Amino acid sequence: MFFAQITLPKPNSIFNVEEVVFLRNIAKCCDISNEIVMYLDGPYFEHTLCSISNILNQIYSVFFEENRYIEVFICFCNEEHPLLRISSIRTILTQHSSFDLSEINQRRKARGLSNVSLKTISELIEHDSAPNFLENEAQIMNSLSLAPCDDAIIKSLKKDKKTKSEQSEYPYRMFSYVAVGGTFDRLHPGHFLLLTISAFVARDHLHIGLSGPALLQKKQNASLLQPYSMRRERIIRFVYQIAPSLHVEVSQLFDPVGPVGGEIEGIECLVVSEETKDAIQIVEQKRREKEEIRKKRQLDLDKRMSWVKKMLEKEKLEKREGDADDSFDMISSWLNEESEYKPLLQMKYIIVPLCQASSSLSSSSTPSSHAVEKLSSSALRLLDSS
């Protein structure tokens, strides 16, 4: 597994042509069977969530164009540095060969991790197999601000891992409980982006609904799909590599809606793609139906509770004075707690564009779900369910 550290572009912008050359070159360094961890360094607080989404979109798109078989794990500075926690990293890609690895390997050894080696991007690139290179590529590579100087990697390593309370204050981790769903067969950049954004906005829990065999029976070429267990293992591994502090749950989907329809009450946000955004309407309908059922059950429960309370009051009055009866107070307290109605949380939705870099993004924080179709399809959007 390779490691490369890059610096975010200017706020609310994406990588320019020269910077894309650098990303392409990193992709060309990776063999078909390789994986790469990309550590994004820079002023996160100056970017909007939409801007971050577009940058991720661009990175995944560039890598897919150059090497569609590589898995790209994009890590953020709100987690512990990947060089200090991912044992499978073997090689660091840098601009210069004079990079001192002693401190990095010393810190990895202290954590029981193997040593890493160093490779410069220029020595790994096979120019003969890269037909679309710019003529002044070497000059561009040496002048890029995208690639941090080598001591920037050391500097980023010295940042202590943030505590849980500090992570909770991270501006993009807006929701305690986030959900995302899909088939996730043979992970591709669209899946990477969807899972990365889901992990990026989740503060504590990420629930992943994974289509089960029963749901995929009528899917075209269903027999060619990867087994459920393999797909489950791969998405858990992917999320753990980029956001190890998250508690990840995976449930098998037997219908298109799954637990976000109201089975799990604490989910605050559902992340969907442009291709699956129509599911928002179905999810909202299921949640409304679930809410009606809950209200009817609560009404029936309230009637039963009222009758039980009257019986208990009558029994207490009939008891002789001086008889201890703590059970009445305990039962009455329990009944009051059970009869308290707790409506489902109002869920928000994030719509993520897949595999297409866009230079302009728009967001809306309060449109109703029925207005989704009228919004621009090129932007990551945050929608209210109201």
C-alpha positions in Angstrom: 0.0 0.0 0.0 1.3 3.5 -0.9 0.9 6.7 1.0 0.8 10.2 -0.3 0.1 13.5 1.4 -1.5 16.4 -0.5 -2.5 19.9 0.3 -6.1 21.1 -0.2 -6.5 23.8 -2.9 -7.7 27.3 -2.2 -11.1 27.6 -0.4 -14.2 26.8 -2.5 -12.1 25.8 -5.5 -10.8 22.5 -7.0 -7.4 21.4 -8.3 -6.2 23.3 -11.4 -4.7 21.6 -14.4 -1.2 21.5 -13.0 -2.3 20.0 -9.8 -4.4 17.4 -11.6 -1.1 16.3 -13.4 0.3 15.6 -9.9 -2.7 13.5 -9.0 -2.5 11.6 -12.3 1.2 10.9 -11.7 0.4 9.5 -8.2 -2.2 7.2 -9.8 0.3 6.0 -12.4 2.7 5.0 -9.6 0.3 2.3 -8.4 0.2 -1.1 -9.8 -3.1 -2.8 -10.6 -3.2 -4.7 -7.3 -2.2 -1.7 -5.2 -4.0 0.6 -2.8 -3.1 4.1 -1.7 -3.8 6.2 1.3 -4.2 9.9 0.5 -3.9 12.2 3.5 -5.5 15.6 2.9 -3.7 18.4 4.7 -4.7 22.0 4.7 -7.2 24.6 6.0 -10.4 22.5 6.2 -12.2 25.2 8.1 -12.0 27.5 5.1 -13.9 25.0 2.9 -17.6 24.3 2.8 -18.9 20.7 2.9 -19.8 21.1 -0.8 -16.3 22.2 -1.6 -14.8 19.2 0.2 -17.2 17.0 -1.7 -16.1 18.4 -5.0 -12.4 17.9 -4.2 -13.0 14.3 -3.2 -15.0 13.8 -6.4 -12.1 15.2 -8.4 -9.5 13.0 -6.8 -11.5 9.8 -7.2 -12.3 10.7 -10.8 -8.7 11.3 -11.7 -7.6 8.1 -10.1 -10.3 6.1 -11.8 -9.3 7.5 -15.3 -5.7 6.5 -14.7 -6.1 3.2 -12.8 -9.6 1.9 -12.3 -8.4 -1.1 -10.3 -6.9 0.9 -7.4 -8.6 1.5 -4.1 -8.1 5.1 -2.8 -8.5 5.8 0.9 -8.8 9.5 1.6 -8.0 10.4 5.2 -8.7 13.7 7.0 -6.8 15.5 9.7 -9.6 15.0 12.2 -8.4 11.4 12.6 -5.1 10.0 13.8 -2.4 10.3 11.1 -2.6 7.1 8.9 1.2 6.6 9.0 0.8 6.0 12.8 -2.1 3.5 12.5 -2.2 1.6 9.2 0.2 -1.3 9.2 -0.2 -2.2 5.5 1.4 1.1 4.3 4.8 0.1 2.8 5.9 3.0 0.6 5.7 6.8 0.9 5.5 8.7 -2.4 7.3 12.1 -2.3 8.7 14.7 -4.5 12.3 14.4 -3.3 14.7 11.5 -2.6 16.4 13.3 0.3 13.5 12.6 2.7 14.6 11.3 6.1 12.4 8.3 7.2 14.1 7.7 10.5 11.5 9.6 12.7 8.6 8.0 10.9 9.9 4.5 11.2 10.9 5.1 14.8 7.3 6.1 15.7 5.8 3.2 13.7 8.1 0.8 15.4 6.9 2.1 18.8 3.4 1.1 17.7 4.3 -2.3 16.4 4.1 -1.2 12.8 6.6 -2.2 10.1 9.0 0.2 8.5 8.1 2.2 5.4 10.3 2.8 2.4 10.6 5.9 0.1 9.9 6.3 -3.6 9.9 9.5 -5.6 7.1 9.9 -8.0 9.4 10.6 -10.9 11.3 7.3 -10.6 8.1 5.2 -10.5 6.4 6.8 -13.5 6.8 4.9 -16.8 6.7 7.7 -19.3 6.3 5.4 -22.3 3.0 4.2 -21.0 1.6 7.7 -20.4 0.5 9.1 -23.7 -1.2 12.2 -22.4 1.6 13.8 -20.4 2.3 17.5 -20.6 5.7 18.3 -22.1 6.7 20.4 -19.2 5.6 17.9 -16.6 8.8 17.8 -14.7 8.8 21.5 -14.3 5.2 21.5 -13.2 5.8 18.7 -10.6 8.7 20.6 -9.0 6.7 23.9 -8.7 3.4 22.6 -7.3 2.0 23.9 -4.1 -0.3 20.9 -4.0 2.5 18.5 -2.9 3.7 19.6 0.6 7.4 19.8 1.3 8.7 16.6 2.9 8.9 18.1 6.4 5.2 18.8 6.2 4.6 15.1 6.6 6.7 15.1 9.7 4.9 18.2 11.0 1.5 16.5 10.4 2.6 13.4 12.3 3.4 15.5 15.4 -0.2 16.6 15.7 -1.7 14.5 18.5 -4.8 12.5 17.9 -7.8 14.6 18.9 -9.9 13.5 21.8 -13.5 12.4 21.3 -14.8 15.8 22.5 -12.6 17.6 20.1 -13.7 15.4 17.3 -17.3 16.2 18.2 -16.5 19.9 17.6 -15.1 19.2 14.2 -17.4 21.4 11.9 -18.2 18.8 9.3 -19.1 16.0 11.7 -22.6 17.4 11.9 -24.6 14.3 12.8 -24.2 11.8 15.6 -25.9 9.0 13.7 -25.6 8.7 9.9 -26.9 6.1 7.5 -26.1 5.1 3.9 -27.1 2.2 1.8 -26.5 0.3 -1.4 -25.3 -2.9 -3.0 -21.6 -1.9 -3.0 -20.6 -4.6 -5.4 -17.0 -4.3 -6.6 -16.2 -1.0 -5.1 -15.7 1.8 -7.5 -15.1 5.6 -7.1 -18.8 6.3 -6.8 -18.9 4.0 -3.8 -15.7 5.5 -2.4 -17.2 9.0 -2.6 -20.5 8.0 -1.0 -18.8 6.2 1.9 -16.2 8.9 2.4 -18.8 11.7 2.6 -20.9 9.5 5.0 -17.9 9.0 7.3 -16.9 12.7 6.9 -20.2 14.0 8.3 -20.7 11.2 11.0 -19.6 12.0 14.5 -20.2 8.8 16.4 -22.2 6.1 14.4 -22.4 5.1 10.7 -25.0 2.6 9.8 -24.6 1.0 6.4 -27.6 -0.8 4.8 -26.2 -3.5 2.5 -28.5 -5.2 -0.1 -28.9 -8.8 0.8 -29.3 -11.8 -1.6 -33.1 -11.8 -1.3 -33.3 -8.1 -2.4 -31.0 -8.8 -5.4 -32.7 -11.9 -6.8 -34.3 -9.9 -9.6 -31.3 -7.8 -10.3 -29.8 -8.2 -13.7 -26.8 -10.6 -13.6 -27.4 -11.3 -10.0 -25.3 -14.4 -10.1 -22.3 -12.3 -10.9 -22.5 -10.2 -7.8 -20.0 -10.7 -5.0 -21.3 -12.6 -2.0 -22.9 -10.6 0.8 -20.1 -11.5 3.2 -17.4 -10.3 0.9 -19.2 -7.0 0.2 -19.7 -6.5 3.9 -16.1 -7.1 4.8 -14.8 -4.6 2.1 -17.0 -1.7 3.1 -16.2 -2.2 6.8 -12.5 -2.2 6.0 -12.8 0.8 3.7 -14.5 2.9 6.4 -12.2 1.8 9.1 -9.1 2.9 7.1 -10.5 6.4 6.7 -12.4 6.9 10.0 -11.3 4.4 12.6 -13.0 6.4 15.4 -16.5 5.7 14.0 -18.7 2.9 15.3 -19.8 1.2 12.1 -22.9 -1.0 11.9 -23.9 -3.1 8.8 -27.4 -4.5 8.4 -28.7 -6.7 5.6 -31.4 -5.0 3.5 -34.4 -7.1 2.7 -36.3 -4.1 1.1 -35.1 -0.9 -0.5 -35.8 1.2 2.6 -34.5 -0.8 5.5 -34.0 0.5 9.0 -34.1 4.2 8.0 -37.8 3.8 7.5 -38.2 4.1 11.3 -36.8 0.9 12.7 -33.7 2.8 14.1 -35.0 5.9 15.8 -31.7 7.7 16.3 -30.7 8.2 12.7 -30.3 11.9 11.9 -29.1 11.9 8.3 -29.3 9.6 5.2 -26.6 10.0 2.5 -27.8 9.1 -1.0 -26.4 9.5 -4.5 -27.8 11.3 -7.5 -28.8 7.9 -8.9 -30.7 6.8 -5.8 -32.2 10.2 -4.7 -35.7 9.0 -5.6 -35.5 6.8 -2.6 -35.9 9.9 -0.4 -39.6 10.0 -1.3 -40.1 6.3 -0.4 -38.2 6.7 2.8 -40.3 9.7 3.9 -43.5 7.8 3.1 -42.4 4.8 5.1 -41.5 7.1 8.0 -44.9 8.8 7.9 -46.6 5.4 7.9 -44.4 4.3 10.8 -45.2 7.4 12.7 -49.0 6.9 12.3 -48.7 3.3 13.5 -46.7 4.6 16.5 -49.3 7.2 17.3 -52.1 4.6 17.2 -50.3 2.2 19.4 -49.5 5.0 21.8 -53.1 6.0 22.0 -54.2 2.5 22.7 -51.4 2.2 25.3 -52.5 5.5 27.0 -56.0 4.1 27.3 -54.7 0.9 28.9 -52.4 2.9 31.2 -55.3 5.0 32.3 -57.3 2.0 33.3 -54.4 0.4 35.2 -53.8 3.6 37.1 -57.4 3.8 38.2 -57.3 0.2 39.4 -54.1 0.9 41.3 -55.6 4.0 42.9 -58.7 2.0 43.9 -56.5 -0.7 45.4 -54.4 1.8 47.3 -57.5 3.5 48.8 -58.8 0.1 50.0 -55.7 -0.7 51.9 -55.6 -0.1 55.6 -53.8 3.0 56.9 -50.1 2.3 57.8 -49.6 -0.5 55.3 -46.4 0.2 53.3 -47.1 0.2 49.5 -44.0 1.3 47.6 -45.0 -0.9 44.7 -47.8 1.6 43.7 -45.3 4.5 43.3 -42.9 2.3 41.4 -45.6 1.0 39.0 -47.1 4.5 38.6 -43.6 6.0 37.7 -43.0 3.2 35.2 -46.4 3.8 33.5 -45.7 7.5 33.2 -42.4 6.8 31.4 -44.0 4.2 29.1 -46.8 6.5 28.1 -44.5 9.4 27.1 -44.7 9.7 23.3 -41.4 10.1 21.5 -41.8 11.1 17.8 -39.2 10.0 15.2 -36.4 12.4 14.6 -36.7 14.7 11.6 -34.1 13.2 9.3 -32.0 15.2 6.9 -30.6 14.0 3.5 -27.3 14.6 1.8 -27.3 14.0 -2.0 -23.8 13.3 -3.4 -22.9 13.6 -7.1 -20.9 10.6 -8.3 -17.7 10.6 -10.3 -18.0 14.0 -12.0 -15.9 17.0 -10.9 -17.8 20.3 -10.8 -16.3 23.7 -10.4 -19.4 25.2 -8.8 -21.5 23.8 -6.0 -24.7 24.9 -4.4 -26.4 23.9 -1.2 -29.7 24.3 0.4 -30.4 23.6 4.0 -34.2 23.8 4.1 -35.9 22.7 0.9 -38.7 20.1 1.3 -38.1 16.6 0.0 -40.7 17.0 -2.8 -38.5 19.8 -4.3 -35.5 17.6 -4.8 -36.0 17.2 -8.5 -36.0 21.0 -9.1 -32.5 21.5 -7.6 -29.3 21.4 -9.5 -28.0 17.9 -9.9 -24.3 18.8 -10.0 -24.0 19.7 -6.3 -23.8 18.0 -2.9 -27.0 19.1 -1.2 -28.3 18.9 2.4 -32.1 18.6 2.5 -34.6 18.7 5.3 -37.3 16.1 5.4 -40.0 18.6 6.3 
